[in-house]
Amino acid sequence: MKDIKKILTIAGSDPSGGAGMQADIKVITAHKMYAMNVSTGLTVQNTTGIRDIFVIPADFIAAQIDAIYEDIQPDAVKIGMVGNDVIVRIIAEKMREKKAKNIVLDPVIASTSGCTLITSETLFAIVDELLPLVDIVTPNLAEAAAITGIAITDEASMLQAAKALTERFPTAVLIKGGHLVDSADDLLYADGKARWYK
């Protein structure tokens, strides 16, 4: 396995396979990498929406992370749905303890169907605990707006939000523009440079 990149996804479960750790595992595998996962929550959902969520206890999440790192050192970690502020703090603690590298944060605030997945306390914990640790954060427009407090309606405000994030945190930013009215352009902002993916 030395030549195969090992990717850990820390995320919720979507039994319909369209999001969460199931989608992450598919993407990781499609890129010929070895996928591992730590579950933060179980959902009752399908393509029409989320019906219920069972949040995994934080100590069980910590134990899952410990088990992975005792056996297989991830080359990168992707963090998705976190559940609550206690879980955010335990994930951040474990990332520091394990000296995790190449951390990607997808700050999942709401599902595609519009179901809110976190509280304001959880968002504050994400900002305080996780954002300082990650190498890249990948919010959609609503998530970038919630984190920065900037109303995002066009490419100019996307760039403003990206700059605000990189000024506050040592991270690259990929803002996903799929909810723009006239386009679906994505913005990568890193090292003071903007790159648009049309």
C-alpha positions as CSV (number, residue, x, y, z in Angstrom):
1,M,0.0,0.0,0.0
2,K,3.0,2.3,0.0
3,D,2.2,3.6,-3.5
4,I,-1.5,4.1,-2.9
5,K,-2.7,7.3,-1.2
6,K,-4.8,6.6,1.9
7,I,-7.7,9.0,2.4
8,L,-9.8,9.3,5.6
9,T,-13.2,10.8,5.4
10,I,-14.9,11.9,8.6
11,A,-18.5,12.4,7.7
12,G,-22.2,11.4,8.1
13,S,-23.8,8.5,6.4
14,D,-26.2,8.8,3.5
15,P,-27.9,5.5,2.9
16,S,-29.0,6.5,-0.6
17,G,-25.3,7.0,-1.6
18,G,-25.5,10.5,-2.9
19,A,-23.7,12.4,-0.2
20,G,-21.7,11.9,3.0
21,M,-19.1,9.2,3.4
22,Q,-20.7,7.0,0.7
23,A,-20.1,9.7,-1.9
24,D,-16.6,10.4,-0.5
25,I,-15.7,6.7,-0.7
26,K,-16.9,6.6,-4.3
27,V,-14.8,9.6,-5.3
28,I,-11.7,8.4,-3.5
29,T,-12.0,5.0,-5.1
30,A,-12.6,6.4,-8.5
31,H,-9.3,8.2,-8.2
32,K,-7.6,4.9,-7.3
33,M,-6.9,5.8,-3.7
34,Y,-7.7,3.8,-0.5
35,A,-10.8,5.1,1.3
36,M,-11.3,4.9,5.0
37,N,-14.2,6.4,7.0
38,V,-15.1,7.6,10.4
39,S,-18.9,8.0,10.8
40,T,-20.1,11.1,12.7
41,G,-23.8,10.4,12.2
42,L,-26.4,8.1,10.6
43,T,-29.2,9.6,8.5
44,V,-32.5,8.4,7.3
45,Q,-32.6,9.9,3.9
46,N,-33.0,9.4,0.2
47,T,-32.8,11.7,-2.8
48,T,-35.9,13.7,-1.7
49,G,-34.5,14.7,1.7
50,I,-33.5,13.9,5.3
51,R,-36.1,12.4,7.7
52,D,-34.0,11.8,10.8
53,I,-30.4,11.9,12.1
54,F,-28.7,9.9,14.8
55,V,-25.5,11.6,15.9
56,I,-22.7,9.2,16.9
57,P,-21.3,9.9,20.4
58,A,-18.1,11.9,20.5
59,D,-16.1,9.3,22.4
60,F,-17.1,6.7,19.8
61,I,-15.9,9.0,17.0
62,A,-12.6,9.5,18.9
63,A,-12.2,5.8,19.2
64,Q,-12.8,5.3,15.5
65,I,-10.1,7.9,14.7
66,D,-7.7,6.3,17.1
67,A,-8.2,2.9,15.5
68,I,-7.5,4.2,12.1
69,Y,-4.3,6.0,13.1
70,E,-3.0,3.0,15.1
71,D,-3.1,0.9,11.9
72,I,-3.0,3.1,8.8
73,Q,-1.6,6.6,8.5
74,P,-3.9,8.7,6.3
75,D,-2.2,10.8,3.6
76,A,-5.2,13.2,3.7
77,V,-8.3,13.8,5.8
78,K,-11.6,15.1,4.5
79,I,-14.1,16.4,7.2
80,G,-17.8,16.7,6.3
81,M,-20.9,16.6,8.5
82,V,-19.9,17.0,12.2
83,G,-23.1,16.8,14.1
84,N,-22.5,19.1,17.0
85,D,-19.9,21.3,18.7
86,V,-18.7,18.5,21.0
87,I,-17.8,16.4,18.0
88,V,-16.1,19.4,16.3
89,R,-13.8,19.8,19.3
90,I,-13.0,16.1,19.6
91,I,-12.2,15.9,15.8
92,A,-9.9,19.0,16.2
93,E,-8.2,17.5,19.2
94,K,-7.6,14.3,17.4
95,M,-6.3,16.0,14.2
96,R,-3.8,17.9,16.4
97,E,-2.9,14.8,18.4
98,K,-2.3,12.7,15.3
99,K,-0.5,15.5,13.4
100,A,-2.9,15.0,10.6
101,K,-1.9,16.4,7.2
102,N,-3.6,17.6,4.1
103,I,-6.9,18.3,5.8
104,V,-9.9,19.3,3.7
105,L,-13.0,20.8,5.4
106,D,-16.4,20.8,3.8
107,P,-18.4,22.8,6.3
108,V,-21.7,21.0,5.9
109,I,-24.4,23.4,7.3
110,A,-27.5,22.2,5.4
111,S,-28.4,19.3,3.2
112,T,-29.1,19.9,-0.5
113,S,-32.8,19.5,0.2
114,G,-32.5,22.4,2.7
115,C,-32.5,20.5,6.1
116,T,-30.3,22.4,8.6
117,L,-27.7,20.0,10.0
118,I,-25.9,22.2,12.6
119,T,-26.6,24.8,15.3
120,S,-24.9,28.2,15.6
121,E,-22.8,26.7,18.5
122,T,-21.5,24.1,16.1
123,L,-20.7,26.7,13.4
124,F,-18.8,28.8,16.0
125,A,-16.8,25.6,17.0
126,I,-16.0,24.9,13.3
127,V,-14.7,28.4,12.9
128,D,-12.7,28.4,16.2
129,E,-11.5,24.8,16.2
130,L,-11.3,23.4,12.7
131,L,-10.6,26.2,10.3
132,P,-7.2,27.0,11.9
133,L,-6.1,23.4,11.2
134,V,-7.2,22.8,7.6
135,D,-5.3,23.1,4.3
136,I,-8.4,23.9,2.3
137,V,-12.0,24.7,3.1
138,T,-14.7,24.0,0.4
139,P,-17.9,25.9,1.3
140,N,-20.9,26.5,-1.0
141,L,-22.3,30.0,-1.1
142,A,-24.5,29.7,1.9
143,E,-21.8,28.1,4.0
144,A,-19.2,30.8,3.0
145,A,-21.8,33.5,3.8
146,A,-22.5,31.9,7.2
147,I,-18.8,31.7,8.1
148,T,-17.8,35.2,6.9
149,G,-21.0,37.2,7.4
150,I,-20.7,38.4,3.8
151,A,-23.9,38.2,1.6
152,I,-22.8,36.3,-1.5
153,T,-24.8,36.9,-4.7
154,D,-22.2,37.2,-7.4
155,E,-18.5,36.5,-8.3
156,A,-17.4,39.8,-6.7
157,S,-18.8,38.8,-3.3
158,M,-17.5,35.3,-3.7
159,L,-14.0,36.8,-4.1
160,Q,-14.6,39.1,-1.1
161,A,-15.6,36.1,1.1
162,A,-12.6,34.0,-0.1
163,K,-10.2,36.8,0.7
164,A,-11.8,37.3,4.1
165,L,-11.3,33.6,4.9
166,T,-7.7,33.5,3.9
167,E,-6.9,36.7,5.8
168,R,-8.3,35.1,9.0
169,F,-7.1,31.5,8.5
170,P,-4.0,29.8,7.0
171,T,-6.0,27.9,4.4
172,A,-6.8,27.8,0.7
173,V,-10.5,28.4,-0.1
174,L,-12.7,26.7,-2.8
175,I,-16.1,28.4,-2.9
176,K,-18.6,26.4,-4.9
177,G,-20.8,28.6,-7.0
178,G,-23.5,26.1,-7.9
179,H,-26.2,28.3,-6.3
180,L,-25.4,31.4,-8.3
181,V,-28.3,32.7,-10.4
182,D,-26.5,33.1,-13.7
183,S,-23.7,30.6,-13.5
184,A,-22.2,27.7,-11.5
185,D,-18.6,28.9,-11.4
186,D,-16.3,27.8,-8.6
187,L,-13.5,30.0,-7.2
188,L,-10.2,28.7,-5.8
189,Y,-8.4,31.3,-3.8
190,A,-4.9,30.4,-2.5
191,D,-1.6,32.3,-1.9
192,G,-3.3,35.6,-2.8
193,K,-4.3,34.3,-6.2
194,A,-7.8,33.7,-7.6
195,R,-8.6,30.9,-10.1
196,W,-12.1,30.5,-11.6
197,Y,-13.4,27.2,-12.8
198,K,-16.1,28.1,-15.3
